[in-house]
Amino acid sequence: MNVYDFDGTIYNGDSTRDFVLYMLIHYPKVIEYMPTFFIATLKYVFGTISKTKMKETLYRFLNSFKMGEIDRIVVEFWSKNKKNIYDWYYEKKNKTDVIVSASPRFILQYICDELGVNLICSEVNKTNGDYIGLNCYGEEKVSRFFKEYPNATINEFYSDSKSDTPLAKKAKTAFIVKPGGIITKWD
């Protein structure tokens, strides 16, 4: 099977950033959460809170939406942003592909279902922004992948980030995806 990171790899951009920008433009009530997120970002930069806590602060805007509203908004978002999935991925994709991402399920599940691929990602409560378990990042990606697919062989792995080196080392062949969707062998 082939395994892919999502953001910057098969998606030209960062889906979480793009989703938050979409929310800010189309649902301005989200703006009220940004000062708290800015402070949390500074705390993260200075090492006083974890990356997960910083991201939870960002996702607090979910509190201001009714049950089911976020699902509808995610569909709207992907109808406008699906175009950011690289053409090379459509040519290569297979139903056995697995996307392993740090982005939250509430953002990625819809597009992965539409693509017809499997998803392993960060689990975030879409009603309040709390993480359920660890952020799916670095070594955690390896742990979650092999928990889900204990006997799997990763034929090819694709990522835009060296933070995915632990998963790249598990693949027969690994590729780095550079900006613009340029694919080179992992070095």
N, C-alpha and C positions, 0 to 999 in steps of 0.2 A: 504494500500500500504506500501511497505518497502522503506526506504530511506537510502542511503549510501553516505558517504564521498568517495573520490576516492583514493588519494595518501596515502599510508600506510594502507589503509583499504581494498579495493579490489585489489589494485595494490601494489605489493611489491616494494616500493620505492617511489620516488617523480618524477612524470612525467615531470614536468618543468625542474628540474635539469637534468634528463636523456636526455631530448630533447636538452637542451643546450650543454651537453657533446657530444651528437651525432653530433650536428652542428659543434662543435669545431673540432671533429675528421674528419668529412667528408666534411666540408666546412670551411677550415681554415681562410677565410676572416673574419669570426666572431671574431677571436682573437683580432682584432684591437679595438673592443668595450669593451673588458674586463677591461682595466685600468680605464675607466670611471665608469664602473659598480662597480669595487673595491672601488673607492672613494665614490660612492653613498652608498655602503654598510656601510662604515665607518661612513658617515653622519647619516645613519639610526640608527646605533648602538649608536651613541652619541646624538640621538634625534633631529637632526637639519632638517631632512626630514622625510616624512611619508613612511610607507611600500609600499604604492602604487607608490610613486615617485621613490623609489628605484627599484621596479619591472619595471616601465616604462623605466628606464635607461638600465636595462638588455635587454628588448625587442627592444631597438633601432637597434639591428643588423638586424631586419626585413627590415630596410630601404635599405639594400644592395641586396635585392632579387627582381626579376621582378614579376609582377602580375602573380599569379598562381603557381609560383615556391614553395612557402611555402606549398601549398596544396599537391603537389607531394612529397615533403620532409616528410611531416607528414605521408603519406601513407607508405613511405620507413621506417620511424621510427617505426611505429606500426607493420610492418611486422617482425621486429626484436625484438620488446619489448612486443608484445601481450603475450608472454610466462610468463610475470611477473604478470599477473592477476591470483590471487589465485584460485586453483581448487575448494575450498569451495564455491566461488561465482558462478562458472559455475553450480554447483549442486543446488544452491539456487535461482538463478536468475529467474526473471519473467518479462514479458513484461510491467507490471505496475510499475516496479522499477523506482525510481528517484535517479539519482546521483546529489549531491549538492557539488560543489567543488570550491575552490579558484583558481584553475588552469584555464588558459584561454581556451575559446571555440576553438580557432584555433588549439590547441593541442588535446583537448578531444572529439570534435564532431565526428570525424571519428571513433574512437574506440567505442563510445557510440552507433553510428548508427550500427556498426558491431555487437555489443552485443544486439541490439534491445531494448535499454532502453532510458528513458528520461533524459535530462541533463539541469541542472541549474548551471551556473558557472560565473566566471568573464568574462566580455566582454572587449576584447582588440583588437584594430584595428591591423589587421595582416599585414598592409603595413607600419606602423610607430611605433607600440608599445604603443600608447596612450590608456589609460583606458577609457572606455565608461561607466561612472557611477562608483559606488563604487566597491572595491574589495569584492568578495563574501566570507566573512569571519565572524565568530562569529554570532552576532545578525543579520547581513545582510543576512545570510543563511536562517534564520527564515522568515525574511521579504520577501525575494524573493520566498521562497517556498510557503507561504500562498498567495502571490499575484498571483502566477501561479495556485495554487490549493486551492482556498479559503475555500472549504468545506471538505477538505481531512482529513482523519484520518491516522496518522502514526502508523502502527502496530508495526513495528520493525525499529530501527535506529542503524546503525553501523558506528563507527568512530575509528580512532587511537588516537584522540587528545581531551583533555579536553576543548580546545577552542570551541569545538562543543557542549558544555553543553547546551547552549540555545535551540538547535534543539533536543538534547537528552531528554530534559524535556518535549517536546511536544509529545513524542512517548509513546505508551502503554508500550513498553519494549525497553530498549537500551542496546547495547553491545559495549564493547571496544575491538578493535582488536590490539593485541600485535604483536611485531615483529615475523615473521615467520607465520603470519596468525592465531595465537592462539586467540580464541574468548572467552571472559568472560563477565559476566553481568556487566553493568555499575554500579559503586558504588557511 
